[in-house]
Amino acid sequence: MLRWALIQAADNTTLRDLTRNSRIARQVVDRYIAGESTADGLAAARSLADAGIDLTLDHVGEFIAHLDQAQAAADVYRELLDRIGDDGLPAGVSVKPTQLGLLLDREVCTNLLADLAKRAHAADVHVTLDMEDHTVTESTVELVEEAHAAGFTNVGCAVQSALHRTAEDVRRLTRAGASLRLCKGAYAEPSHLAYQRKPDVDRSYLEAARYLVAEGVEPRFATHDHRIVAAIKREAALLGRDRSTYEFQMLYGIRTDMQEALVADGYRLRVYLPFGEEWFAYFMRRLAERPANMIFFARALTGALTSP
Ligand SMILES: Cc1cc2nc3c(=O)[nH]c(=O)nc-3n(C[C@H](O)[C@H](O)[C@H](O)COP(=O)(O)OP(=O)(O)OC[C@H]3O[C@@H](n4cnc5c(N)ncnc54)[C@H](O)[C@@H]3O)c2cc1C
């Protein structure tokens, strides 16, 4: 219920402005977001790269209202691709299809993605399409299939173990040759489409992970769940899968202890690094995942409301 309310709050501009104006609330935000400018994002990326961590850079933004926002987002990604190449950063990019206008004009979205995929391909950079809510699952899967059909084998997407359809999507996209990021799913989805209980989401994750360890193309296991990480390591060792052929992924600012331990143990780790001005929806999803943060954040906001 609380999770649902927080995810709905992702659209609340009053709450966003209040957060911007509270110093303590901003400290909570800064834990999850690497700053608002491209320079902030690249500086954070460089310092993680120096610690042996690979990155996927996310210029935050989603469900845009006007197509010029899609063009502006694509411009930032073009700049990022240039900088990744020039600076030799071990980084890919993560893009939300609705940020490229998927729900406004499918053709514009397809063309912008094709341009980014082409530039990324030339620079040997991987592009992951983030998986958003269920209204765009099928079209996101199709975008990946279309990219592969056009020769852009460097394009993959996230798949969410919370969704009933994911076991089939994992097989469908693996057949297409796509490298997939397996995550649990950050959106509140209806019960006819998604598992509602955590044990069911976790079981579904483990089943998909087992398939990807055996059959996946450079699978990307995105989770901070230490039991799942341990299970994947075991399964990969059992099947003799080399550590260089799969990776773990974690979010900027979350379980940095586990991140460091994985790198120290010789596993590949990629951190998802979000930056940009439109951080509010991303931030609300992170709060929804952790009630303790939410309580701290709510106190900070209450302070902002009552302070002069
Ligand atoms: C690299 C990456 C990319 C992702 N991309 C997508 C995507 O494209 N689409 C999508 O729907 N979802 C995405 N997610 C989010 C994902 O779906 C989950 O909502 C999120 O990762 C929490 O699930 P978990 O696997 O960490 O397990 P959980 O069981 O939720 O958490 C395990 C442990 O991780 C820690 N933890 C988890 N979340 C937080 C938090 N917010 N703050 C502090 N500690 C926390 C806690 O210690 C917790 O006990 C992504 C996640 C990662 C790591």
The ligand as a MOL file (V3000), in Angstrom:
LIG
                    3D

  0  0  0     0  0            999 V3000
M  V30 BEGIN CTAB
M  V30 COUNTS 53 58 0 0 0
M  V30 BEGIN ATOM
M  V30 1 C 21.4550 -2.1750 -12.0030 0
M  V30 2 C 19.9710 -2.1790 -11.7910 0
M  V30 3 C 19.1370 -1.8120 -12.8210 0
M  V30 4 C 17.7520 -1.8370 -12.6420 0
M  V30 5 N 16.9280 -1.5620 -13.7110 0
M  V30 6 C 15.5970 -1.6860 -13.5550 0
M  V30 7 C 14.7160 -1.5680 -14.6760 0
M  V30 8 O 15.1310 -1.3350 -15.8130 0
M  V30 9 N 13.3790 -1.6870 -14.4460 0
M  V30 10 C 12.8690 -1.9570 -13.1950 0
M  V30 11 O 11.6550 -2.0810 -13.0460 0
M  V30 12 N 13.6890 -2.0610 -12.1220 0
M  V30 13 C 15.0200 -1.9350 -12.2690 0
M  V30 14 N 15.8400 -2.0870 -11.1810 0
M  V30 15 C 15.2660 -2.1060 -9.8020 0
M  V30 16 C 14.8980 -3.5140 -9.3820 0
M  V30 17 O 13.8340 -3.9770 -10.1640 0
M  V30 18 C 14.5060 -3.5600 -7.8820 0
M  V30 19 O 13.4050 -2.7300 -7.6520 0
M  V30 20 C 15.6230 -3.1620 -6.9480 0
M  V30 21 O 16.8740 -3.5570 -7.4200 0
M  V30 22 C 15.4360 -3.8320 -5.5610 0
M  V30 23 O 15.4720 -5.2200 -5.6960 0
M  V30 24 P 16.6950 -6.1440 -5.2010 0
M  V30 25 O 16.9310 -7.1370 -6.2670 0
M  V30 26 O 17.8520 -5.3200 -4.8200 0
M  V30 27 O 16.1160 -6.9720 -3.9830 0
M  V30 28 P 15.4050 -6.5290 -2.5830 0
M  V30 29 O 14.9950 -7.8480 -2.0360 0
M  V30 30 O 14.3910 -5.4940 -2.8530 0
M  V30 31 O 16.5930 -5.9010 -1.7740 0
M  V30 32 C 17.6920 -6.6530 -1.3050 0
M  V30 33 C 18.5150 -5.7620 -0.3800 0
M  V30 34 O 19.0710 -4.6720 -1.1380 0
M  V30 35 C 19.0530 -3.4730 -0.3880 0
M  V30 36 N 18.1990 -2.4960 -1.0920 0
M  V30 37 C 17.3390 -2.7470 -2.1180 0
M  V30 38 N 16.7710 -1.6090 -2.5390 0
M  V30 39 C 17.2630 -0.6230 -1.7520 0
M  V30 40 C 17.0540 0.7960 -1.7050 0
M  V30 41 N 16.2430 1.4040 -2.5500 0
M  V30 42 N 17.7340 1.5090 -0.7700 0
M  V30 43 C 18.5970 0.8940 0.0920 0
M  V30 44 N 18.8450 -0.4550 0.0800 0
M  V30 45 C 18.1760 -1.1870 -0.8260 0
M  V30 46 C 18.5360 -3.8310 0.9680 0
M  V30 47 O 19.6550 -4.1420 1.7780 0
M  V30 48 C 17.7060 -5.0540 0.7040 0
M  V30 49 O 17.5850 -5.8860 1.8400 0
M  V30 50 C 17.2200 -2.1480 -11.3620 0
M  V30 51 C 18.0650 -2.5250 -10.3320 0
M  V30 52 C 19.4270 -2.5750 -10.5260 0
M  V30 53 C 20.3010 -3.0380 -9.4150 0
M  V30 END ATOM
M  V30 BEGIN BOND
M  V30 1 1 1 2
M  V30 2 1 2 3
M  V30 3 2 2 52
M  V30 4 2 3 4
M  V30 5 1 4 5
M  V30 6 1 4 50
M  V30 7 2 5 6
M  V30 8 1 6 7
M  V30 9 1 6 13
M  V30 10 2 7 8
M  V30 11 1 7 9
M  V30 12 1 9 10
M  V30 13 2 10 11
M  V30 14 1 10 12
M  V30 15 2 12 13
M  V30 16 1 13 14
M  V30 17 1 14 15
M  V30 18 1 14 50
M  V30 19 1 15 16
M  V30 20 1 16 17
M  V30 21 1 16 18
M  V30 22 1 18 19
M  V30 23 1 18 20
M  V30 24 1 20 21
M  V30 25 1 20 22
M  V30 26 1 22 23
M  V30 27 1 23 24
M  V30 28 2 24 25
M  V30 29 1 24 26
M  V30 30 1 24 27
M  V30 31 1 27 28
M  V30 32 2 28 29
M  V30 33 1 28 30
M  V30 34 1 28 31
M  V30 35 1 31 32
M  V30 36 1 32 33
M  V30 37 1 33 34
M  V30 38 1 33 48
M  V30 39 1 34 35
M  V30 40 1 35 36
M  V30 41 1 35 46
M  V30 42 1 36 37
M  V30 43 1 36 45
M  V30 44 2 37 38
M  V30 45 1 38 39
M  V30 46 1 39 40
M  V30 47 2 39 45
M  V30 48 1 40 41
M  V30 49 2 40 42
M  V30 50 1 42 43
M  V30 51 2 43 44
M  V30 52 1 44 45
M  V30 53 1 46 47
M  V30 54 1 46 48
M  V30 55 1 48 49
M  V30 56 2 50 51
M  V30 57 1 51 52
M  V30 58 1 52 53
M  V30 END BOND
M  V30 END CTAB
M  END
